[in-house]
Amino acid sequence: MKKRLTTCFLILIVTGTMMGYLAVGAAIPAETQAPEDTGNKTVEQDVPIDEFDRGTPRGTVEGFLSASRNGEYEKAAQYLDLRNLPGRVAKEGGPELARKLKIVLDRALWVDLEKLSTDPEGQGKDGLPAFRDILDRIETPKKTIDILLQHVPREDGVFIWKFSNKTVRQIPLLWEHHGYSMFEKNLRKIFPDIMFLGWHAWQWIALFILMTVAYLGAMALTWIVSFLLRHRDTEMSHRLADFIKGPVRLLIWIFIIKLCIPIIGLTLTMRKVLKAETLFTIILAWVAIRLVDIIIDWMSERLAQDGKESASVLLRPLKTVLKVVVIITAAVIWMDNVGFQITTILAGLGVGGLAVALACQDTLKNLIGSVMILLDKPYEVGQRIVVKGHDGVVEEIGLRSTRLRLLTGHQTTIPNDEMARLDIENIGRRPHIRRLTNIAIPNNTPLERIEKAVKIIEGILHNHEGMDPELTPRVYFNEFNRDSLNIMILYWYHPADYWAFLDLNQRVNRQILQEFESEGIKLALPSSATFLNQEDEKPLLMNISQQLQPKEPQAG
């Protein structure tokens, strides 16, 4: 219910904003454009008194636009030079020609009154005859048409300014390419020709119908897709269904309106307002942000299924970074549509990004190291590792460093940049613990007792606690030492429980001692030999040599 209310609220916002944009664009009169210093003459000098204020080029254009905007086409016709027109043009009549010219100007020309002269003699020095000024040019597939103003005599002989008859002759051609389409003509016949905020009543009605039909089409399409997704009945499919019914539906709706709205007949001002595509950019950014959420959550679930929950730690900052990138990209696109010099902005962002990257290169190295550790997983929290001479248990894998609790109880912190490059011995992942040790017996031990000693040890280790069937114990009489005979013992304990392993070793050692003692087998002890040599009338010389047996290696 909450999601539906949110969607309805967004639809109302989008509709209201769109209507506001169109209304503002329709209401902006052409004569209110920003002024520009063109060096025109602005000093008033003997401007003719005229009922319609046609004494200057600017006054003529301003009066024509004002009259036609109010629907006073009889008055607007007074600003057109209707002399010497071809029969087919003259037949249309002044009011109809004025109406068509106003519609063409709205759709094809950005009129800037500040560029027009307020001198009764006109612009001058513009490359045209002194009796003509140019408003602008309009492109058609056939040719480019100049919109000209001309200094013509009034009935009483006073010279005033009107739209040149050369331009008036071209109104039918301009109307052919920039006037109403057949669809617009038919709507105009059905609905009353009432103006509201610069738009005809039929245009408002057509806009409402277009928005309704577009939304119904978007709703039908997204409902089918969301129904198929919900039919799968998984958590991700339900999330995708909500995504389709929410932002994607609005995006499709706006896209359909964007494609179809030109058939209503937009003025040039409206087209410039809509060119920024503010609503479309906002909704597209919203879709991208929601899509980032879905993708990151899906990746987190996959990592959890693969036993890589710790890697999901990196996805949270990654989600934030991606959302920021989406917002910045949307802002850059919007500014480019509005008309900002986007290359300058991008250059500034590039230089700023390089400076930040250089300043944070150590942080970035550690962050990349964290990514490598969490994805490759050479160790995990709770495992015992040996690295850089440190032997301890991993307490935390952060975005900058890894914390170890050493066996001494101390804590050490190692940057993840180093941890990603160092050789790490992961004791916590060993499948078993190996013991390799040696038992020495005297050199004078008979062969029978040597073989008996080997058999005793093999019997003790046979099927011992924690034995892996694939790793059976090994006992060999393998070495002749200078003062002893060596029996090598090798066995494995599974699983790798260190304290249980020590307990087993203790029991094995006690059994070996007990059974050796009962069989009369002695262990070789470290021995030394002393030689005394003395000659008459000389001091006693002593030479002591000691040979110790090699120490037993520690348990692996």
C-alpha positions in Angstrom: 0.0 0.0 0.0 2.8 2.3 0.9 4.6 1.7 -2.4 1.4 2.4 -4.3 0.9 5.7 -2.5 4.5 6.6 -3.2 4.0 5.9 -6.9 0.8 7.9 -7.1 2.4 10.8 -5.4 5.3 10.7 -7.8 2.9 10.6 -10.7 1.1 13.7 -9.4 4.4 15.5 -9.0 5.5 14.6 -12.5 2.2 15.6 -14.0 2.1 18.9 -12.1 5.7 19.7 -13.0 5.2 18.8 -16.7 2.0 21.0 -16.8 4.0 23.8 -15.1 6.9 23.5 -17.6 4.5 23.6 -20.5 2.5 26.5 -19.1 5.6 28.5 -18.3 7.0 27.8 -21.7 3.7 28.8 -23.3 3.4 31.9 -21.2 6.9 33.3 -22.0 6.4 35.9 -24.6 8.9 36.2 -27.3 9.6 39.8 -26.5 10.9 39.1 -23.0 14.1 37.4 -24.1 17.4 38.5 -22.5 18.8 41.7 -23.9 22.0 41.7 -25.9 24.2 44.7 -26.7 24.1 44.9 -30.5 25.1 48.5 -30.9 21.5 49.5 -32.1 20.5 53.1 -32.1 18.3 53.7 -29.0 18.0 57.5 -29.2 14.4 58.5 -30.0 14.1 61.0 -32.8 10.8 62.2 -34.2 9.0 58.8 -33.9 5.8 59.1 -35.9 2.6 59.1 -33.8 0.7 56.0 -34.8 -2.4 54.3 -33.5 -0.7 50.9 -33.6 2.8 52.1 -32.5 4.4 51.2 -35.8 6.8 54.1 -35.8 9.9 51.9 -35.1 10.8 48.3 -36.1 10.6 47.2 -32.4 7.3 48.8 -31.9 5.8 47.0 -35.0 7.0 43.5 -33.9 6.0 44.1 -30.3 2.5 45.3 -31.3 2.0 42.4 -33.7 3.0 39.8 -31.1 0.8 41.4 -28.5 -2.3 41.6 -30.7 -1.9 38.1 -32.1 -1.2 36.6 -28.7 -4.6 38.1 -27.5 -6.3 36.6 -30.6 -6.9 40.1 -32.1 -6.0 39.1 -35.6 -7.8 42.0 -37.3 -5.5 44.3 -35.3 -2.5 42.1 -36.0 -3.2 42.4 -39.8 -2.5 46.1 -39.5 1.2 45.2 -39.0 1.4 43.4 -42.3 2.2 45.0 -45.7 -0.7 43.6 -47.7 0.1 45.5 -50.9 0.9 43.8 -54.2 0.3 40.2 -53.0 -0.4 37.4 -55.4 -4.0 36.5 -55.7 -3.8 33.2 -53.9 -2.1 34.9 -50.9 -4.4 37.9 -50.9 -7.4 35.7 -50.9 -6.6 34.4 -47.5 -7.1 37.8 -46.0 -5.0 39.8 -43.5 -6.3 38.3 -40.2 -5.6 34.7 -41.4 -2.2 35.6 -42.7 -1.4 37.3 -39.3 -2.6 34.2 -37.4 -0.4 31.9 -39.5 2.6 34.2 -39.2 2.3 34.3 -35.4 2.1 30.5 -35.2 5.1 30.1 -37.5 7.1 32.6 -35.4 6.2 30.7 -32.2 7.3 27.4 -33.7 10.4 28.4 -35.7 11.9 31.6 -34.5 13.4 32.8 -31.2 12.4 36.5 -31.3 14.6 38.9 -29.4 13.2 42.4 -29.4 16.4 43.9 -27.9 18.0 43.2 -31.3 15.5 45.4 -33.1 16.0 49.1 -33.6 14.0 51.8 -31.8 15.0 54.4 -34.4 12.3 55.4 -36.8 14.9 55.1 -39.6 15.6 51.5 -38.8 18.8 49.6 -38.1 21.1 50.9 -40.8 24.5 49.5 -41.7 23.1 46.0 -41.9 23.8 45.4 -45.6 20.1 45.9 -46.5 18.4 48.8 -48.2 17.7 51.7 -45.8 13.9 51.0 -46.0 14.3 47.4 -44.7 15.3 45.7 -41.5 15.6 42.0 -40.8 14.1 40.2 -37.9 15.7 36.8 -38.5 15.7 33.8 -40.9 13.6 30.7 -41.0 14.8 27.5 -42.6 12.5 25.4 -44.8 13.3 22.3 -46.9 13.0 24.4 -50.0 14.8 27.6 -49.1 15.7 30.0 -46.3 13.2 32.8 -45.9 14.1 36.2 -44.4 11.6 37.7 -42.0 11.8 41.4 -43.1 10.4 44.7 -41.8 9.8 47.5 -44.3 9.4 51.3 -44.1 6.2 51.9 -46.0 3.9 54.9 -46.3 0.7 55.1 -44.4 -2.6 56.4 -46.0 -1.7 59.9 -45.0 1.9 59.6 -46.4 3.6 59.2 -43.0 6.2 56.3 -43.1 5.7 53.5 -40.6 7.1 50.0 -40.3 5.3 46.8 -41.3 6.2 43.2 -42.1 7.4 43.4 -45.7 5.1 42.2 -48.4 8.0 40.1 -49.6 7.8 38.2 -46.3 4.0 38.1 -46.3 4.1 36.4 -49.7 6.1 33.5 -48.1 3.6 32.9 -45.3 1.9 30.0 -47.2 5.3 28.3 -47.7 6.2 28.9 -44.0 2.8 27.5 -43.0 3.3 24.4 -45.1 6.4 23.4 -43.2 5.9 25.0 -39.7 2.1 25.3 -39.4 -0.5 22.9 -38.1 -0.4 19.2 -39.1 -3.6 17.5 -40.3 -4.1 16.1 -36.7 -3.9 19.6 -35.2 -6.3 21.0 -37.9 -8.9 18.3 -37.1 -8.6 18.9 -33.3 -8.9 22.7 -33.9 -12.2 22.1 -35.7 -13.6 20.0 -32.9 -12.7 22.1 -29.9 -13.2 25.9 -29.4 -10.3 28.2 -30.2 -9.8 29.5 -26.7 -6.3 30.5 -25.5 -5.0 29.7 -22.0 -1.4 30.4 -21.0 -0.4 30.6 -24.6 -2.0 27.3 -25.6 -5.3 26.7 -27.4 -7.9 24.7 -25.6 -7.5 21.8 -28.0 -3.8 21.6 -27.2 -4.5 21.3 -23.5 -7.1 18.6 -24.2 -4.8 16.8 -26.5 -2.0 16.9 -23.8 -4.4 15.5 -21.2 -5.4 12.7 -23.6 -1.8 12.0 -24.5 -0.7 11.8 -20.9 -3.6 9.5 -20.0 -3.1 7.1 -23.0 0.7 7.1 -22.4 0.2 6.1 -18.8 -2.3 3.4 -19.6 0.1 2.0 -22.2 3.0 2.1 -19.7 0.9 0.6 -17.0 -0.3 -2.3 -19.2 3.2 -3.1 -20.4 4.8 -3.0 -16.9 1.9 -4.9 -15.4 2.5 -7.8 -17.8 6.2 -7.9 -17.0 5.7 -7.6 -13.2 3.0 -10.4 -13.3 5.4 -12.7 -15.0 8.1 -11.9 -12.5 5.9 -12.4 -9.5 4.8 -15.7 -10.9 8.3 -17.0 -10.1 7.7 -16.2 -6.4 11.2 -15.4 -5.3 12.4 -12.5 -3.2 14.4 -11.1 -6.1 11.6 -11.5 -8.6 9.3 -9.6 -6.3 11.8 -6.8 -5.9 12.2 -6.6 -9.7 8.4 -6.5 -10.1 8.2 -3.6 -7.7 11.1 -1.9 -9.7 9.2 -2.4 -13.0 5.9 -1.1 -11.6 7.6 1.9 -10.0 10.4 3.9 -11.6 10.4 1.9 -14.9 6.7 2.6 -15.4 7.2 6.3 -14.9 10.2 6.3 -17.2 8.3 4.6 -20.0 5.4 7.0 -19.4 7.7 10.1 -19.7 9.4 8.5 -22.7 6.1 8.0 -24.6 5.1 11.6 -23.9 8.5 12.8 -25.0 8.1 11.0 -28.3 4.4 12.0 -29.0 4.2 15.5 -27.6 5.5 17.2 -30.8 2.2 16.2 -32.6 0.4 18.7 -30.3 2.4 21.5 -31.8 5.0 23.0 -29.5 6.3 26.6 -29.8 10.0 27.2 -30.1 10.0 28.5 -26.5 8.3 25.3 -25.3 10.8 23.2 -27.2 13.7 25.1 -25.6 12.2 24.6 -22.1 11.6 20.9 -22.8 15.1 20.4 -24.3 16.6 20.4 -20.8 14.7 17.2 -20.2 14.7 17.8 -16.5 11.9 15.4 -15.6 13.3 12.7 -17.9 16.8 13.1 -16.4 15.5 12.9 -12.8 13.4 9.8 -13.4 16.3 8.2 -15.4 18.6 8.8 -12.4 16.0 7.4 -10.0 15.8 4.2 -12.2 19.6 3.9 -12.2 19.8 4.3 -8.4 17.1 1.7 -7.8 18.9 -0.6 -10.3 22.1 -0.2 -8.3 20.3 -1.2 -5.1 18.9 -4.3 -6.8 22.3 -5.4 -8.4 24.3 -4.8 -5.2 21.7 -6.7 -3.1 21.8 -9.6 -5.6 25.6 -9.7 -5.5 25.5 -9.7 -1.6 23.1 -12.7 -1.7 25.4 -14.6 -4.2 28.4 -13.9 -2.0 26.5 -15.2 1.0 25.6 -18.4 -0.9 29.2 -18.9 -1.8 30.3 -18.4 1.8 31.9 -15.0 1.2 29.8 -12.9 3.6 32.8 -10.8 4.5 33.1 -9.6 0.9 29.7 -8.0 1.2 31.4 -5.4 3.5 32.8 -3.8 0.4 29.5 -3.7 -1.4 28.1 -1.0 0.9 30.6 1.7 0.1 30.5 0.5 -3.5 26.8 1.1 -3.6 27.3 4.6 -2.3 30.0 5.4 -4.8 27.8 4.1 -7.7 24.9 6.2 -6.6 27.1 9.3 -6.4 28.4 8.6 -9.9 24.8 8.3 -11.2 23.8 11.6 -9.6 26.9 13.4 -10.9 26.3 11.9 -14.4 22.7 13.0 -14.4 23.6 16.5 -13.3 26.3 16.8 -16.0 23.8 15.6 -18.7 21.2 18.1 -17.5 23.7 21.0 -17.5 24.7 20.0 -21.0 21.1 20.1 -22.1 20.6 23.5 -20.4 23.6 24.9 -22.2 26.5 25.0 -19.8 30.0 24.5 -21.2 30.2 20.9 -20.1 33.8 20.3 -21.5 35.1 22.9 -19.0 33.3 21.3 -16.2 34.5 17.8 -17.1 38.1 19.2 -17.4 37.8 20.6 -13.9 36.4 17.4 -12.5 39.3 15.5 -14.2 41.9 17.7 -12.7 40.2 17.6 -9.3 39.9 13.8 -9.5 43.6 13.5 -10.3 44.6 15.6 -7.4 42.3 13.6 -5.0 43.7 10.3 -6.4 47.3 11.5 -5.9 46.5 12.7 -2.3 44.7 9.5 -1.4 46.9 6.9 -3.2 47.9 5.1 0.0 44.2 4.9 1.0 43.3 3.7 -2.5 46.0 1.0 -2.3 44.7 -0.2 1.0 41.1 -0.2 -0.4 42.2 -2.2 -3.4 44.1 -4.5 -1.1 40.9 -5.0 0.9 39.0 -5.8 -2.3 41.6 -8.4 -3.2 41.6 -10.0 0.3 37.8 -10.1 0.6 37.3 -11.6 -2.9 40.3 -14.0 -2.9 39.9 -14.8 0.8 43.4 -16.0 1.8 42.2 -15.8 5.4 39.0 -15.0 7.3 38.0 -13.6 10.6 38.7 -16.1 13.4 41.5 -18.0 11.6 45.0 -18.3 12.9 47.7 -17.1 10.4 51.4 -16.4 10.4 52.5 -13.3 8.5 55.6 -11.1 8.8 56.7 -13.1 11.9 53.3 -12.5 13.6 51.4 -15.5 14.7 47.9 -14.8 15.8 44.1 -14.9 15.1 42.4 -12.6 12.7 40.1 -10.3 14.6 38.9 -7.9 11.9 39.4 -7.3 8.1 38.7 -3.6 7.6 38.8 -1.3 4.5 42.3 -0.1 5.5 43.9 -2.8 7.6 43.7 -6.3 9.1 43.9 -6.7 12.9 45.6 -9.8 14.5 45.4 -10.9 18.1 48.8 -12.5 18.7 49.2 -15.6 20.8 51.0 -13.4 23.3 47.7 -11.5 23.7 49.0 -8.4 21.9 47.2 -6.9 19.0 48.9 -5.9 15.7 47.6 -4.0 12.7 48.9 -4.6 9.2 47.8 -2.5 6.2 45.8 -4.4 3.6 48.1 -3.2 0.8 50.9 -5.3 2.4 48.6 -8.2 3.3 47.6 -8.5 -0.3 51.3 -8.9 -1.3 52.8 -10.9 1.5 53.1 -14.7 1.8 50.6 -15.8 4.4 50.6 -19.1 6.3 47.0 -19.9 7.2 47.2 -22.3 10.1 43.5 -22.1 10.6 42.8 -23.9 7.3 45.0 -26.9 7.9 43.0 -30.1 7.6 45.2 -32.0 10.2 48.2 -31.7 12.5 51.3 -33.7 11.7 53.8 -35.0 14.3 57.3 -36.0 13.1 59.6 -37.1 15.9 62.5 -39.5 16.5 63.3 -42.1 19.3 66.9 -43.0 19.9 68.0 -46.4 21.3 71.5 -47.4 22.2 74.0 -48.6 19.5 74.4 -52.0 21.1 70.6 -52.8 20.9 70.1 -56.2 19.2 68.3 -56.3 15.9 65.4 -58.3 17.4 64.8 -55.6 20.0 65.0 -52.9 17.3 62.3 -54.7 15.3 60.3 -55.2 18.5 60.5 -51.5 19.3 59.2 -50.7 15.8 56.3 -53.2 16.2 55.4 -51.7 19.6 55.2 -48.2 18.2 53.1 -49.4 15.2 50.7 -51.2 17.6 50.3 -48.1 19.7 49.5 -45.9 16.7 47.4 -48.4 14.9 43.9 -46.9 14.3 44.7 -44.1 16.8 42.2 -41.4 17.7 41.9 -38.7 15.0 43.5 -40.9 12.3 42.7 -40.2 8.7 42.3 -43.5 6.8 44.3 -42.0 3.9 47.1 -40.9 6.1 48.2 -44.0 8.2 51.0 -43.7 10.7 54.6 -44.4 9.5 57.3 -45.9 11.8 60.8 -46.7 10.4 64.3 -47.6 11.7 65.9 -45.0 9.5 69.3 -43.7 10.9 72.6 -44.8 12.4 73.8 -42.0 14.7 77.3 -41.8 16.2 76.0 -42.9 19.6 72.5 -44.2 18.9 70.1 -45.8 16.5 67.2 -43.8 15.3 63.5 -44.7 14.9 61.4 -42.1 13.0 57.7 -41.7 14.0 55.2 -39.9 11.7 51.5 -39.6 12.2 48.6 -37.1 11.6 45.7 -36.0 13.7 42.4 -35.1 12.2 40.7 -32.6 12.7 43.2 -30.0 13.5 42.4 -29.6 17.2 45.7 -28.6 18.8 44.8 -29.4 22.4 43.3 -32.8 21.5 46.5 -33.4 19.5 48.7 -32.7 22.5 46.6 -35.0 24.6 47.1 -37.8 22.1 50.9 -37.2 22.0 51.0 -37.5 25.8 49.2 -40.8 25.8 51.4 -42.1 23.0 54.6 -41.1 24.8 53.4 -42.8 28.0 52.6 -46.0 26.2 55.9 -46.1 24.5 57.8 -45.7 27.8 55.7 -48.3 29.5 56.0 -51.0 26.8 59.7 -50.3 26.2 60.3 -50.8 29.9 58.4 -54.0 30.0 60.4 -55.3 27.0 63.7 -54.2 28.4 64.3 -51.7 25.6 66.2 -48.7 26.7 66.3 -45.2 25.3 69.7 -43.8 24.4 70.8 -40.9 26.6 73.3 -38.2 25.7 76.8 -39.5 26.3 80.3 -38.1 26.6 83.8 -39.6 26.6 86.8 -38.4 28.7 90.4 -39.3 27.7 93.3 -38.7 30.2 96.8 -38.5 28.9 99.8 -37.8 31.1 103.6 -37.9 30.7 106.1 -38.0 33.4 106.8 -34.7 35.1 104.2 -32.9 33.0 100.7 -31.6 33.9 97.7 -33.7 33.3 95.9 -32.8 30.0 92.2 -33.4 29.7 90.3 -33.6 26.4 86.5 -33.7 26.9 84.3 -34.3 23.9 80.6 -34.4 24.0 78.2 -35.5 21.3 74.6 -34.8 22.0 71.8 -36.4 20.1 69.8 -34.1 17.8 66.8 -32.6 19.4 63.5 -34.0 18.4 61.7 -31.7 16.0 58.6 -29.8 17.2 55.2 -30.9 16.1 54.2 -29.6 12.7 
